[in-house]
Amino acid sequence: MTSFDFSDADDLHKPFEIKLSYQIDKYPTEAGKFTLMKSPVSLGFFEIISKFMLASASLPERKYPWVLGFSFGADEEETINLPAGLQIKSVPDPVSEKIGSIEYKMIYNTTSSQELAGGGTQIKYEKRLPIDAKQMSPTEYAQLKRVLLASSKAQHGEIIMLKDRQN
């Protein structure tokens, strides 16, 4: 971890933010002429607050309403800077699910070496999970479970890169 910062948790007029910076050497997997990698943030390692908040949604189904007590939202962003010599072959497909008061969005955006000052490629991962309800009926809870399943499946996507011929 290269840096860690967080916003004022006592200021209820602004969203609480945690910012982490880290560097992982030799993280991607080499597979012949391809290099494979999963976004560390997409794997859920940093879902500190949402895992705690959604822990009570562990039942597969409910007979009575699920009471969270407040609306909730989690936004995650990650910027990955790749060195020159790697070309993006594919990134995971975007996911967008909106069911009632629950929404889930996940997308990858890439910026090519021609647009960056030092060469290389930049990949930006964005995930959004707002829940605009303080409690959910058993039917709405089932919808939440479907959205959380879509979120879980999205964690399996890999970024596939092709090594330049010079490397």
C-alpha positions in Angstrom: 0.0 0.0 0.0 1.5 3.3 -1.0 -1.1 5.6 0.6 -4.3 5.6 2.6 -6.8 8.4 3.3 -10.4 8.8 4.3 -13.0 11.6 4.6 -14.6 13.0 7.8 -17.0 10.3 9.0 -18.7 12.9 11.2 -19.8 15.1 8.3 -23.2 13.6 7.4 -23.7 16.0 4.5 -21.0 14.3 2.4 -20.5 10.7 1.4 -17.8 8.9 3.4 -14.8 8.0 1.2 -11.8 5.8 1.6 -9.0 6.2 -0.8 -6.2 3.6 -1.1 -3.2 3.6 -3.4 -1.2 0.5 -3.9 1.3 -1.1 -6.3 1.5 -4.8 -7.0 4.5 -6.1 -8.8 4.3 -9.1 -11.1 0.5 -9.3 -10.4 -0.7 -10.4 -14.0 -0.5 -14.0 -15.1 1.6 -14.8 -18.2 -0.1 -17.2 -20.6 2.0 -17.5 -23.8 1.6 -14.3 -25.8 -1.2 -13.2 -23.5 -1.2 -11.5 -20.1 -4.2 -12.1 -17.9 -5.3 -10.0 -14.9 -8.3 -9.4 -12.7 -8.9 -6.0 -11.2 -8.0 -6.3 -7.5 -10.9 -4.0 -6.6 -13.4 -6.1 -8.6 -12.5 -9.1 -6.5 -14.2 -7.5 -3.5 -11.1 -7.3 -1.3 -11.8 -3.6 -0.6 -15.5 -3.8 0.0 -15.1 -3.0 3.6 -18.2 -1.0 4.3 -20.7 -2.7 1.9 -19.8 -6.2 3.2 -20.5 -5.1 6.7 -23.8 -3.4 5.7 -25.0 -6.3 3.6 -24.0 -9.0 6.0 -27.6 -9.2 7.2 -28.7 -10.1 3.7 -27.1 -13.6 3.9 -30.3 -15.6 3.9 -31.3 -17.1 0.5 -34.9 -15.9 1.0 -37.0 -14.2 3.6 -40.5 -14.6 5.0 -40.6 -11.2 6.6 -39.3 -7.8 5.5 -35.5 -7.2 5.6 -34.9 -4.0 7.6 -31.6 -2.2 6.8 -32.7 1.0 8.5 -31.2 3.4 6.0 -30.6 3.7 2.3 -27.1 2.7 1.2 -24.7 3.2 -1.6 -21.2 2.0 -2.5 -19.1 3.4 -5.4 -15.8 1.8 -6.2 -13.3 3.1 -8.7 -9.9 1.7 -9.6 -7.3 3.1 -12.0 -4.7 0.5 -13.3 -1.7 1.9 -15.1 0.0 -0.7 -17.3 3.5 -0.3 -18.7 4.2 0.1 -22.5 4.4 -3.1 -24.4 0.9 -4.5 -23.5 -2.1 -4.0 -25.7 -5.6 -4.5 -24.4 -7.3 -7.5 -26.2 -10.5 -7.5 -24.1 -12.0 -6.3 -20.8 -15.1 -7.8 -19.1 -18.4 -6.8 -20.5 -20.3 -4.0 -18.7 -23.1 -5.1 -16.4 -26.1 -3.0 -15.5 -29.0 -4.3 -13.4 -31.8 -2.1 -12.0 -34.6 -3.8 -10.2 -36.9 -1.6 -8.1 -34.9 0.3 -5.5 -31.7 -1.6 -6.2 -29.1 -0.8 -8.9 -25.8 -2.4 -9.9 -23.4 -1.1 -12.6 -19.9 -2.2 -13.5 -17.8 -1.0 -16.4 -14.2 -0.9 -17.6 -12.8 1.9 -19.7 -9.4 2.0 -21.3 -7.2 4.8 -22.4 -4.6 3.9 -25.0 -0.9 4.7 -25.0 -1.4 7.4 -27.7 -3.5 9.4 -25.2 -1.1 9.0 -22.2 2.1 11.0 -21.7 4.4 8.1 -20.7 3.0 5.4 -23.0 1.4 2.3 -21.6 -2.3 1.9 -21.1 -4.7 3.0 -18.3 -7.7 0.9 -17.3 -10.4 2.4 -15.1 -12.8 0.1 -13.3 -16.0 1.6 -11.9 -18.7 -0.1 -9.8 -21.8 1.4 -8.3 -24.3 -0.3 -6.0 -27.0 2.1 -4.6 -29.9 0.7 -2.5 -32.6 3.3 -2.2 -34.8 1.6 0.4 -34.6 1.3 4.2 -36.5 -2.0 4.2 -37.5 -4.5 1.6 -40.4 -6.9 1.3 -39.5 -10.6 0.8 -40.1 -10.1 -3.0 -37.7 -7.0 -3.1 -35.2 -9.0 -1.0 -35.2 -11.7 -3.7 -34.5 -9.0 -6.3 -31.6 -7.8 -4.1 -30.2 -11.3 -4.1 -30.4 -11.4 -7.9 -28.5 -8.1 -8.1 -25.9 -9.3 -5.6 -25.5 -12.5 -7.7 -24.8 -10.4 -10.8 -22.2 -8.5 -8.8 -20.6 -11.7 -7.7 -20.5 -13.1 -11.3 -18.9 -9.9 -12.6 -15.9 -10.6 -10.3 -14.9 -13.5 -12.5 -14.1 -11.3 -15.5 -10.5 -10.9 -16.7 -8.6 -8.3 -18.5 -6.8 -9.9 -21.4 -3.7 -8.2 -22.8 -1.5 -9.0 -25.8 2.2 -8.4 -25.6 3.7 -6.2 -28.3 5.9 -8.2 -30.7 9.0 -6.2 -29.5 8.6 -7.6 -26.0 
